[in-house]
């Protein structure tokens, strides 16, 4: 696999770092961010192919981060996947409306995440 970049964003540092480590073991290049503002800054420097984004974060939530990411000129083709504890229909609908490409509920089914990443990274080649 060519080196695909994945940004993991979650205010739960342990969860973000654990997932980033698993993804590195799978061959992805990863960076982590722990709040929305940091996510935007890291994304501009790292230029990820995929962002795994928690929705419920202080200050700038995942909905706002996704909207802002999609407005960036470098982000053409960027895929954003929600990784969240929120599982209401309204949350899923709002996520689609702001441009999330996928929606996974914690605890994440790693096999399902791998399948999504495989699909989205293949599209970026």
N, C-alpha and C positions, 0 to 999 in steps of 0.2 A: 504494500500500500504506500502511496506517496504520503508525505507528511501532512496530514490535515490538522488544522489548528482548531482547538475547542476551548472556549472560555466558559468556566464553571462559575456561576454567580449565586451565592447563598450567604445570608447573614449567619448561618450556622457554620462556623469555620471548620469544625471537625468533619461535618458532612461534605462540605465543598472539597476539602483536601483529600478525603477518602475517595470520593468519586474521581477527582483529578488523577489520583494515583492509579486507580483501576483503569482509567482510560489510557494513561501512559503505558501501562503494562500491555494494553491492547495495541499499542503502536501509534497513538495519537500524541501530538504536541499539545500541552495544556498550560493554561494560566488560570488563576483563580482571582476572584474579587469578592468582597464581603459586604458591599452595599451598592446602591444604584449609581451614585456618582463615581465611585471607584470603577465600577463596571464600564461606564462610558469612557473613562480615561484609559483603562487597560485595553479596551476594544480598539480604540483609535491607534494605539501603539502596536498591538498584537495582530490586528486584522484577522480575526477568526473566521473560519468557514461556518461554524456552528456556535451558538451561545445556548448553554443550558442555564435557564434563568428562573430563580425562585420568584414568586409573585409577592409574597408578603414580606416586605423589608421596610425598615424605618426610613424616613425622609423621602426617598424616591422609590416607589414600588416597581415591581416588574412590568406592569402595564405601561408606566411612563418610560421605563428604560427601553422596552421594545419599540415603542413609538419613536423615541429619539434615535435609536439605532437605525431604524429603517429610513430615517430622514438623512442619514450620513451619505455623502457621495461615494465613499469607498465601499459601502455595504450592499451593493448590487449583488444579488444571489445569496446574501447572508440568510441562514436558516436559524430561527429562534424556537427553542423548545421549552415549554414551561415544565418545571419540576416543582410541584407544589403540594401542599396538604389540602388545598381548596379543591373541592370536587362537586360544586353546585353547577347546575346548568347555566346560570347567569354568568358565573366565572368563566366557563368554557366559551360561551358566546362572546363575552367581552374580549377574551384572549384572541379569538379568531378575528374580531373587528379591528384590533390594534396590530395584527400581523404575525401572531404566533403561528408557526407551521406545525407544531405538535404540542400535545398536552399529556403529561404523565403525572400521576398522583403518587406521592410518597407513601410508603416506601416504594422506590422505583423498581420495577421489574427490569433487571439488567439486560436480559435477553431482548426484551422489547426495545429498550434504549439502543442496544447494539444494532438492531435491525433498522431503526430510524437513522442512526448515524451512518450506517453503511449506504442507505439510500441517498441521504442528503449529501454525503461526501462524494459519492459517485456522480451526482448532478453537478458538483462544483469542478469536476475535472475537465 
